[in-house]
Amino acid sequence: TTAAATEAKYSSASTKDSPTPTPTTTPGDSAETQQPAIYGVLKYAMRLLGNCCYKQKANQDRVRDLNGLSVVMSCCTIDDNNPFIREWAIFALHNLLEGNAENQAIVSGMQKQPTSVINDKELRDLGFAVDIDSESGKMTARRVP
């Protein structure tokens, strides 16, 4: 299908009939890569943040002061709903760290520690619980009655 056919399909549907947001396109998007608009917001925020922090120490410091470094780092994962979010987050992180020793020190001191289990309810239904050690971040599974 063409982008025009896809656009016609979504523009003819009323918003009350469609539970999903209307897809948007950006230059260069094909019909196969279109996503509902909400999925691209974080990607574009990372893109904007990365560009705003390029060799701008005041912006780099402001992001650090707002605890934004950990937010950017949390976006450095693959997300099927946000294609290229990881790449834009890495780009933003690069620009946040370039020439900023304070930001580099904070990131080098961070450790990845799980804080919860995604499918905790499903595990409990199967008779298991997962405990996370706050010191080491290690996870252990145990049977529950």
Salt bridges, closest charged atoms under 4 A:
ASP61 OD2 - LYS57 NZ 3.15
ASP61 OD1 - ARG64 NH1 2.94
ASP65 OD1 - ARG64 NE 4.00
GLU87 OE2 - ARG86 NH2 3.19
GLU102 OE1 - LYS57 NZ 3.26
ASP120 OD2 - ARG124 NE 3.66
ASP125 OD2 - LYS121 NZ 3.24
ASP131 OD2 - ARG142 NE 2.62
